[in-house]
Amino acid sequence: MEAVVDEISNLTMISAHTAELGLGLAKDRKPDVIILDINLPGMDGFGALRHLQELEATRSIPVLALSADAMPGAAERAREAGFQHYLTKPLHVPELIAA
């Protein structure tokens, strides 16, 4: 992800290795978009999304799901939960940029 971000002008990435740290960063930094891995240690991406939706400071930030799960229904489940888009690994860069 860092390599992709480095190639896009006017784009900066902040990252966290756990949902809990990411929630704090999102609340403090209020990014334009959040790309949230579904399979995180501790709290999963769905739990983190629920927290983001509950916080007034973050509920309007678009959240994109990122997962290795390309099984039928996974993207639909993510959209029903409130993710704006569902990206799969390996990441397809044009799809990421379009999202």
C-alpha positions as CSV (number, residue, x, y, z in Angstrom):
1,M,0.0,0.0,0.0
2,E,2.8,2.4,0.8
3,A,4.3,1.9,-2.7
4,V,1.0,2.7,-4.3
5,V,0.5,5.8,-2.1
6,D,4.0,7.0,-2.9
7,E,3.1,7.1,-6.6
8,I,0.1,9.3,-6.2
9,S,0.7,13.0,-5.7
10,N,-1.1,14.9,-2.9
11,L,-1.8,11.7,-1.1
12,T,-0.5,10.8,2.4
13,M,-0.9,7.6,4.2
14,I,-1.1,7.0,8.0
15,S,-1.3,3.4,9.1
16,A,-1.9,1.4,12.2
17,H,-1.3,-2.3,12.8
18,T,-4.4,-2.7,15.0
19,A,-7.9,-1.5,14.8
20,E,-7.7,0.1,18.2
21,L,-4.7,2.2,17.2
22,G,-6.4,3.0,13.9
23,L,-9.6,4.2,15.6
24,G,-7.6,6.7,17.6
25,L,-5.8,8.0,14.6
26,A,-9.0,8.3,12.6
27,K,-10.6,10.3,15.5
28,D,-7.6,12.6,15.9
29,R,-6.6,13.0,12.2
30,K,-10.0,12.7,10.4
31,P,-8.6,11.3,7.1
32,D,-10.5,11.8,3.8
33,V,-10.8,8.0,3.5
34,I,-10.1,4.9,5.5
35,I,-8.9,1.6,4.0
36,L,-9.7,-1.0,6.6
37,D,-8.4,-4.6,6.5
38,I,-11.1,-7.0,7.5
39,N,-8.8,-9.5,9.2
40,L,-7.0,-7.6,11.9
41,P,-5.6,-8.9,15.2
42,G,-7.9,-8.3,18.1
43,M,-10.9,-6.3,16.8
44,D,-11.8,-7.2,13.2
45,G,-12.6,-4.7,10.4
46,F,-16.4,-5.1,11.0
47,G,-16.0,-4.2,14.6
48,A,-13.8,-1.2,13.8
49,L,-16.3,0.0,11.2
50,R,-19.1,-0.1,13.9
51,H,-16.9,2.0,16.1
52,L,-16.2,4.5,13.3
53,Q,-19.9,4.7,12.6
54,E,-20.7,5.4,16.2
55,L,-18.3,8.3,16.6
56,E,-19.5,11.7,15.4
57,A,-15.9,12.6,14.5
58,T,-15.6,9.7,12.1
59,R,-19.0,8.6,10.9
60,S,-18.9,10.6,7.7
61,I,-15.5,9.3,6.6
62,P,-15.8,6.8,3.7
63,V,-14.4,3.4,4.7
64,L,-13.2,0.9,2.1
65,A,-12.8,-2.8,3.1
66,L,-9.7,-4.7,2.2
67,S,-9.7,-8.5,2.4
68,A,-8.2,-11.6,0.9
69,D,-11.7,-13.1,1.0
70,A,-13.0,-13.1,-2.6
71,M,-15.8,-15.6,-1.9
72,P,-19.2,-14.8,-3.2
73,G,-21.2,-12.8,-0.7
74,A,-18.2,-11.3,1.1
75,A,-18.4,-8.0,-0.8
76,E,-22.2,-7.9,-0.3
77,R,-21.8,-8.5,3.5
78,A,-19.2,-5.7,3.7
79,R,-21.5,-3.2,1.8
80,E,-24.4,-4.1,4.0
81,A,-22.3,-3.4,7.1
82,G,-21.5,0.1,5.7
83,F,-18.3,-0.2,3.8
84,Q,-18.3,2.0,0.7
85,H,-16.3,-0.4,-1.4
86,Y,-14.8,-3.9,-1.1
87,L,-11.2,-4.4,-2.3
88,T,-9.6,-7.8,-2.5
89,K,-6.0,-8.9,-2.2
90,P,-3.9,-9.0,-4.2
91,L,-4.7,-5.3,-4.6
92,H,-5.7,-4.2,-8.1
93,V,-4.3,-0.6,-8.2
94,P,-6.7,0.8,-10.8
95,E,-9.7,-0.5,-8.7
96,L,-8.2,1.1,-5.5
97,I,-7.7,4.5,-7.3
98,A,-11.3,4.3,-8.7
99,A,-12.7,3.6,-5.3
